[in-house]
């Protein structure tokens, strides 16, 4: 149990290394939380700092999700192999919890005043580490939703919801840890997009015109 707590704590700290804020500091103190939407994610980085900067942000935020599930979760901190019969289940739960902790670190980074991003890119890295095949329905759902409605935030929420659905429908094993991860990630992503929801309801949310299939007709 102590080992699991340490892994979760380490994943949270690693998640607290927010790509845009790290690169912004290296660029001379740029803080994109003070620009445009005020979010520390890749979308706002693209709007305010350009493609190269946004790509770096995306890489860091995805990579740390992968590290939490593929590097930190399997660590043996105190030596010994434990019970081989239950090792698989324990590892699955550790990976799921480390993934959630990493996302929480990204959203509430201890190194940056607990003001981070929305967790979508980090979730992609977490899923990549746990089961790359699950990225197919998640990314496909994101693309279809973005093309139909033009809202990146809505696409992110619906795509995250596709994760627990895919786990249940596809009987992905180990099902329970993956389902817990999916449900928790969905709740967190919806919560971090509450301002987007408010803007969509008010009709002031901007659309991704290049993705939106019906954008030309509605301009």
Residue, then its C-alpha position, 0 to 999 in steps of 0.5 A: x500500500x505504501x508503495x502504491x501511495x508513493x507511485x501515485x504521489x510521484x505520478x501527480x508530481x510528474x503530471x504537475x510538469x505542465x508543458x506550456x508553462x515549462x516551455x514558456x519559462x524557457x522562452x523567457x517567462x511566457x505564461x499563456x494562462x494570461x493570454x487568450x482563453x487563459x488555459x495552459x493546454x496545447x490549443x491555447x498554446x497554438x493560438x498564442x505561441x504558434x505551431x512549434x510551441x504547441x507541438x512541444x506542449x502536446x508532446x510533453x503533456x502526452x509523454x508524461x501520461x505515458x510515463x505515469x502508466x508505463x514507467x512509474x506504475x510498474x516500478x518496484x520501489x522496495x524490492x521483491x516480486x510480491x504475489x505472482x498470482x495477483x501481480x497482474x491485477x495489482x499492476x492494472x490498478x496501479x496503472x489506472x490510479x497513476x494515470x488519474x493522479x497524473x491527470x490531476x497533476x496536470x489540472x492542479x499542478x503543485x509547481x504552478x499554483x494549482x492552475x494547469x490545463x484541462x487534462x485531455x492531452x495527458x489522458x491521451x498519453x495515459x490511454x497510450x500507455x494502458x491500451x493503445x487500441x483504445x485510442x482508436x474509438x477515442x480519437x475517432x469520436x473526437x474527430x467526428x464530433x469536431x467535424x459535426x459541431x465544430x467545438x473542440x471542447x465538446x469533442x474532447x468531452x464526448x471523446x473522453x466519454x467514449x473511453x469507458x463505453x469502449x471498455x464495457x462494449x469491447x470487454x477490455x481487460x482488466x475491465x474494472x481498473x480501466x472502467x474506473x479510469x474512464x469514469x474518473x477521466x470523464x468526470x474530470x474532463x467535463x469539470x475542466x470544460x465547464x467554462x466551455x459548456x457555459x459558452x456553448x449554452x450562451x452561444x459565444x464558444x468559438x468553433x474550429x472552422x477548419x474542422x467543422x463540416x458545416x462552417x462555410x454554410x454558417x459563416 
